[in-house]
């Protein structure tokens, strides 16, 4: 879900609740559309994963400072 927020998702949602329960209908629709895109274009999934790794690395660096 990092791609949805263009950041580490747990920076935007309450960690004590399930992520999916906190998304509104527009965000849920975007999730479904993105999953369909991943099925059609696996390279997009790999690209989103790469971005997620970068955001998480950056988050880890921030937390260590």
N, CA, C and O atoms as a Tinker XYZ file with bonds, in Angstrom:
   260  protein
     1  N      0.800000   -1.200000    0.000000    73     2
     2  CA     0.000000    0.000000    0.000000    64     1     3
     3  C      0.843000    1.265000    0.000000    63     2     4     5
     4  O      0.306000    2.368000   -0.099000    81     3
     5  N      2.142000    1.118000    0.108000    73     3     6
     6  CA     2.993000    2.312000    0.123000    64     5     7
     7  C      2.748000    3.189000   -1.104000    63     6     8     9
     8  O      2.741000    4.416000   -1.002000    81     7
     9  N      2.551000    2.565000   -2.252000    73     7    10
    10  CA     2.351000    3.349000   -3.483000    64     9    11
    11  C      1.121000    4.245000   -3.374000    63    10    12    13
    12  O      1.090000    5.322000   -3.969000    81    11
    13  N      0.101000    3.812000   -2.618000    73    11    14
    14  CA    -1.123000    4.597000   -2.471000    64    13    15
    15  C     -0.846000    5.930000   -1.784000    63    14    16    17
    16  O     -1.437000    6.954000   -2.127000    81    15
    17  N      0.061000    5.902000   -0.811000    73    15    18
    18  CA     0.396000    7.108000   -0.045000    64    17    19
    19  C      1.688000    7.768000   -0.522000    63    18    20    21
    20  O      2.055000    8.847000   -0.056000    81    19
    21  N      2.371000    7.107000   -1.457000    73    19    22
    22  CA     3.673000    7.588000   -1.920000    64    21    23
    23  C      4.617000    7.764000   -0.733000    63    22    24    25
    24  O      5.399000    8.711000   -0.664000    81    23
    25  N      4.513000    6.823000    0.190000    73    23    26
    26  CA     5.266000    6.848000    1.444000    64    25    27
    27  C      4.983000    5.515000    2.143000    63    26    28    29
    28  O      4.176000    4.715000    1.669000    81    27
    29  N      5.645000    5.293000    3.255000    73    27    30
    30  CA     5.368000    4.104000    4.044000    64    29    31
    31  C      3.946000    4.222000    4.594000    63    30    32    33
    32  O      3.631000    5.186000    5.292000    81    31
    33  N      3.104000    3.264000    4.291000    73    31    34
    34  CA     1.675000    3.392000    4.604000    64    33    35
    35  C      1.402000    3.612000    6.070000    63    34    36    37
    36  O      0.461000    4.326000    6.417000    81    35
    37  N      2.204000    3.016000    6.953000    73    35    38
    38  CA     1.902000    3.141000    8.383000    64    37    39
    39  C      2.218000    4.523000    8.938000    63    38    40    41
    40  O      1.945000    4.792000   10.108000    81    39
    41  N      2.787000    5.399000    8.121000    73    39    42
    42  CA     2.912000    6.806000    8.520000    64    41    43
    43  C      1.572000    7.531000    8.391000    63    42    44    45
    44  O      1.416000    8.643000    8.896000    81    43
    45  N      0.621000    6.914000    7.724000    73    43    46
    46  CA    -0.644000    7.573000    7.405000    64    45    47
    47  C     -1.863000    6.908000    8.039000    63    46    48    49
    48  O     -2.957000    7.472000    8.032000    81    47
    49  N     -1.676000    5.720000    8.582000    73    47    50
    50  CA    -2.795000    4.981000    9.157000    64    49    51
    51  C     -2.477000    4.578000   10.592000    63    50    52    53
    52  O     -1.316000    4.549000   10.999000    81    51
    53  N     -3.501000    4.277000   11.332000    73    51    54
    54  CA    -3.384000    3.848000   12.723000    64    53    55
    55  C     -2.922000    2.389000   12.756000    63    54    56    57
    56  O     -3.614000    1.500000   12.260000    81    55
    57  N     -1.757000    2.155000   13.338000    73    55    58
    58  CA    -1.195000    0.798000   13.376000    64    57    59
    59  C     -2.016000   -0.168000   14.228000    63    58    60    61
    60  O     -1.876000   -1.382000   14.087000    81    59
    61  N     -2.861000    0.349000   15.100000    73    59    62
    62  CA    -3.641000   -0.536000   15.965000    64    61    63
    63  C     -4.885000   -1.090000   15.260000    63    62    64    65
    64  O     -5.583000   -1.944000   15.808000    81    63
    65  N     -5.157000   -0.605000   14.056000    73    63    66
    66  CA    -6.313000   -1.066000   13.287000    64    65    67
    67  C     -5.830000   -1.692000   11.984000    63    66    68    69
    68  O     -4.713000   -1.431000   11.536000    81    67
    69  N     -6.672000   -2.512000   11.385000    73    67    70
    70  CA    -6.293000   -3.072000   10.090000    64    69    71
    71  C     -6.246000   -1.951000    9.055000    63    70    72    73
    72  O     -7.076000   -1.042000    9.063000    81    71
    73  N     -5.282000   -2.034000    8.186000    73    71    74
    74  CA    -5.104000   -0.983000    7.176000    64    73    75
    75  C     -6.328000   -0.878000    6.275000    63    74    76    77
    76  O     -6.812000    0.219000    5.995000    81    75
    77  N     -6.814000   -2.010000    5.830000    73    75    78
    78  CA    -7.921000   -2.010000    4.876000    64    77    79
    79  C     -9.175000   -1.360000    5.453000    63    78    80    81
    80  O     -9.950000   -0.749000    4.718000    81    79
    81  N     -9.378000   -1.487000    6.761000    73    79    82
    82  CA   -10.575000   -0.909000    7.385000    64    81    83
    83  C    -10.514000    0.613000    7.466000    63    82    84    85
    84  O    -11.525000    1.263000    7.732000    81    83
    85  N     -9.338000    1.178000    7.240000    73    83    86
    86  CA    -9.173000    2.622000    7.352000    64    85    87
    87  C     -9.209000    3.344000    6.009000    63    86    88    89
    88  O     -9.167000    4.573000    5.957000    81    87
    89  N     -9.285000    2.584000    4.935000    73    87    90
    90  CA    -9.313000    3.200000    3.616000    64    89    91
    91  C    -10.732000    3.603000    3.241000    63    90    92    93
    92  O    -11.697000    2.906000    3.555000    81    91
    93  N    -10.838000    4.734000    2.569000    73    91    94
    94  CA   -12.162000    5.152000    2.102000    64    93    95
    95  C    -12.458000    4.478000    0.759000    63    94    96    97
    96  O    -11.613000    3.770000    0.211000    81    95
    97  N    -13.642000    4.701000    0.247000    73    95    98
    98  CA   -14.054000    4.012000   -0.983000    64    97    99
    99  C    -13.179000    4.384000   -2.179000    63    98   100   101
   100  O    -12.930000    3.545000   -3.044000    81    99
   101  N    -12.716000    5.613000   -2.235000    73    99   102
   102  CA   -11.839000    6.034000   -3.340000    64   101   103
   103  C    -10.503000    5.308000   -3.253000    63   102   104   105
   104  O     -9.991000    4.823000   -4.262000    81   103
   105  N     -9.940000    5.232000   -2.059000    73   103   106
   106  CA    -8.667000    4.532000   -1.881000    64   105   107
   107  C     -8.817000    3.045000   -2.188000    63   106   108   109
   108  O     -7.941000    2.447000   -2.813000    81   107
   109  N     -9.917000    2.453000   -1.753000    73   107   110
   110  CA   -10.155000    1.038000   -2.061000    64   109   111
   111  C    -10.263000    0.812000   -3.564000    63   110   112   113
   112  O     -9.731000   -0.166000   -4.089000    81   111
   113  N    -10.944000    1.707000   -4.247000    73   111   114
   114  CA   -11.067000    1.597000   -5.701000    64   113   115
   115  C     -9.695000    1.712000   -6.359000    63   114   116   117
   116  O     -9.389000    0.970000   -7.293000    81   115
   117  N     -8.872000    2.633000   -5.878000    73   115   118
   118  CA    -7.510000    2.771000   -6.412000    64   117   119
   119  C     -6.707000    1.497000   -6.187000    63   118   120   121
   120  O     -5.919000    1.097000   -7.043000    81   119
   121  N     -6.907000    0.858000   -5.030000    73   119   122
   122  CA    -6.204000   -0.395000   -4.748000    64   121   123
   123  C     -6.600000   -1.475000   -5.754000    63   122   124   125
   124  O     -5.742000   -2.165000   -6.306000    81   123
   125  N     -7.889000   -1.614000   -5.983000    73   123   126
   126  CA    -8.373000   -2.623000   -6.934000    64   125   127
   127  C     -7.828000   -2.341000   -8.331000    63   126   128   129
   128  O     -7.356000   -3.251000   -9.013000    81   127
   129  N     -7.892000   -1.094000   -8.749000    73   127   130
   130  CA    -7.383000   -0.723000  -10.076000    64   129   131
   131  C     -5.892000   -1.018000  -10.190000    63   130   132   133
   132  O     -5.426000   -1.506000  -11.220000    81   131
   133  N     -5.146000   -0.719000   -9.128000    73   131   134
   134  CA    -3.701000   -0.955000   -9.176000    64   133   135
   135  C     -3.404000   -2.449000   -9.253000    63   134   136   137
   136  O     -2.511000   -2.867000   -9.991000    81   135
   137  N     -4.137000   -3.246000   -8.506000    73   135   138
   138  CA    -3.929000   -4.694000   -8.568000    64   137   139
   139  C     -4.222000   -5.231000   -9.960000    63   138   140   141
   140  O     -3.522000   -6.119000  -10.447000    81   139
   141  N     -5.239000   -4.702000  -10.593000    73   139   142
   142  CA    -5.535000   -5.103000  -11.973000    64   141   143
   143  C     -4.392000   -4.696000  -12.900000    63   142   144   145
   144  O     -4.036000   -5.443000  -13.812000    81   143
   145  N     -3.820000   -3.524000  -12.673000    73   143   146
   146  CA    -2.673000   -3.080000  -13.475000    64   145   147
   147  C     -1.480000   -4.002000  -13.257000    63   146   148   149
   148  O     -0.762000   -4.325000  -14.203000    81   147
   149  N     -1.267000   -4.425000  -12.012000    73   147   150
   150  CA    -0.160000   -5.340000  -11.731000    64   149   151
   151  C     -0.332000   -6.658000  -12.484000    63   150   152   153
   152  O      0.637000   -7.226000  -12.986000    81   151
   153  N     -1.566000   -7.134000  -12.556000    73   151   154
   154  CA    -1.817000   -8.376000  -13.288000    64   153   155
   155  C     -1.517000   -8.215000  -14.774000    63   154   156   157
   156  O     -1.008000   -9.138000  -15.412000    81   155
   157  N     -1.826000   -7.062000  -15.316000    73   155   158
   158  CA    -1.587000   -6.793000  -16.734000    64   157   159
   159  C     -0.126000   -6.461000  -17.023000    63   158   160   161
   160  O      0.378000   -6.733000  -18.112000    81   159
   161  N      0.541000   -5.876000  -16.045000    73   159   162
   162  CA     1.906000   -5.404000  -16.256000    64   161   163
   163  C      2.744000   -5.681000  -15.005000    63   162   164   165
   164  O      2.881000   -4.802000  -14.154000    81   163
   165  N      3.303000   -6.881000  -14.881000    73   163   166
   166  CA     4.084000   -7.224000  -13.695000    64   165   167
   167  C      5.270000   -6.287000  -13.445000    63   166   168   169
   168  O      5.698000   -6.124000  -12.302000    81   167
   169  N      5.793000   -5.681000  -14.489000    73   167   170
   170  CA     6.900000   -4.740000  -14.287000    64   169   171
   171  C      6.479000   -3.567000  -13.411000    63   170   172   173
   172  O      7.294000   -3.017000  -12.670000    81   171
   173  N      5.219000   -3.187000  -13.495000    73   171   174
   174  CA     4.704000   -2.113000  -12.647000    64   173   175
   175  C      4.741000   -2.537000  -11.176000    63   174   176   177
   176  O      5.068000   -1.736000  -10.301000    81   175
   177  N      4.408000   -3.779000  -10.916000    73   175   178
   178  CA     4.484000   -4.300000   -9.553000    64   177   179
   179  C      5.917000   -4.226000   -9.037000    63   178   180   181
   180  O      6.149000   -3.816000   -7.900000    81   179
   181  N      6.873000   -4.618000   -9.863000    73   179   182
   182  CA     8.273000   -4.563000   -9.452000    64   181   183
   183  C      8.723000   -3.126000   -9.211000    63   182   184   185
   184  O      9.492000   -2.861000   -8.287000    81   183
   185  N      8.254000   -2.213000  -10.025000    73   183   186
   186  CA     8.591000   -0.801000   -9.850000    64   185   187
   187  C      7.982000   -0.258000   -8.554000    63   186   188   189
   188  O      8.652000    0.451000   -7.803000    81   187
   189  N      6.736000   -0.585000   -8.295000    73   187   190
   190  CA     6.108000   -0.148000   -7.043000    64   189   191
   191  C      6.841000   -0.740000   -5.843000    63   190   192   193
   192  O      7.025000   -0.067000   -4.829000    81   191
   193  N      7.251000   -1.983000   -5.959000    73   191   194
   194  CA     8.002000   -2.617000   -4.883000    64   193   195
   195  C      9.344000   -1.915000   -4.673000    63   194   196   197
   196  O      9.760000   -1.700000   -3.534000    81   195
   197  N     10.016000   -1.561000   -5.757000    73   195   198
   198  CA    11.295000   -0.857000   -5.645000    64   197   199
   199  C     11.115000    0.465000   -4.915000    63   198   200   201
   200  O     11.906000    0.811000   -4.038000    81   199
   201  N     10.073000    1.201000   -5.280000    73   199   202
   202  CA     9.800000    2.481000   -4.617000    64   201   203
   203  C      9.516000    2.273000   -3.134000    63   202   204   205
   204  O      9.968000    3.046000   -2.290000    81   203
   205  N      8.771000    1.235000   -2.833000    73   203   206
   206  CA     8.452000    0.933000   -1.442000    64   205   207
   207  C      9.718000    0.664000   -0.635000    63   206   208   209
   208  O      9.852000    1.125000    0.498000    81   207
   209  N     10.630000   -0.073000   -1.218000    73   207   210
   210  CA    11.895000   -0.360000   -0.540000    64   209   211
   211  C     12.650000    0.934000   -0.261000    63   210   212   213
   212  O     13.223000    1.090000    0.817000    81   211
   213  N     12.658000    1.852000   -1.204000    73   211   214
   214  CA    13.331000    3.143000   -1.016000    64   213   215
   215  C     12.667000    3.925000    0.116000    63   214   216   217
   216  O     13.353000    4.449000    0.993000    81   215
   217  N     11.332000    4.005000    0.100000    73   215   218
   218  CA    10.630000    4.739000    1.161000    64   217   219
   219  C     10.911000    4.121000    2.525000    63   218   220   221
   220  O     11.100000    4.838000    3.508000    81   219
   221  N     10.939000    2.808000    2.587000    73   219   222
   222  CA    11.185000    2.130000    3.862000    64   221   223
   223  C     12.631000    2.305000    4.308000    63   222   224   225
   224  O     12.899000    2.428000    5.503000    81   223
   225  N     13.555000    2.316000    3.370000    73   223   226
   226  CA    14.951000    2.585000    3.720000    64   225   227
   227  C     15.083000    3.996000    4.275000    63   226   228   229
   228  O     15.731000    4.216000    5.299000    81   227
   229  N     14.463000    4.944000    3.588000    73   227   230
   230  CA    14.509000    6.333000    4.045000    64   229   231
   231  C     13.875000    6.478000    5.429000    63   230   232   233
   232  O     14.376000    7.224000    6.270000    81   231
   233  N     12.779000    5.767000    5.660000    73   231   234
   234  CA    12.114000    5.797000    6.967000    64   233   235
   235  C     13.053000    5.257000    8.035000    63   234   236   237
   236  O     13.148000    5.817000    9.127000    81   235
   237  N     13.738000    4.183000    7.724000    73   235   238
   238  CA    14.665000    3.576000    8.671000    64   237   239
   239  C     15.806000    4.530000    9.010000    63   238   240   241
   240  O     16.228000    4.616000   10.163000    81   239
   241  N     16.296000    5.236000    8.014000    73   239   242
   242  CA    17.369000    6.206000    8.237000    64   241   243
   243  C     16.875000    7.324000    9.146000    63   242   244   245
   244  O     17.581000    7.726000   10.071000    81   243
   245  N     15.671000    7.830000    8.893000    73   243   246
   246  CA    15.101000    8.897000    9.725000    64   245   247
   247  C     14.964000    8.446000   11.173000    63   246   248   249
   248  O     15.242000    9.212000   12.095000    81   247
   249  N     14.540000    7.218000   11.368000    73   247   250
   250  CA    14.332000    6.698000   12.719000    64   249   251
   251  C     15.639000    6.484000   13.460000    63   250   252   253
   252  O     15.662000    6.496000   14.691000    81   251
   253  N     16.718000    6.290000   12.733000    73   251   254
   254  CA    18.004000    6.036000   13.385000    64   253   255
   255  C     18.744000    7.316000   13.759000    63   254   256   257
   256  O     19.758000    7.277000   14.457000    81   255
   257  N     18.230000    8.444000   13.291000    73   255   258
   258  CA    18.899000    9.726000   13.591000    64   257   259
   259  C     18.466000   10.230000   14.946000    63   258   260
   260  O     18.914000   11.290000   15.383000    81   259
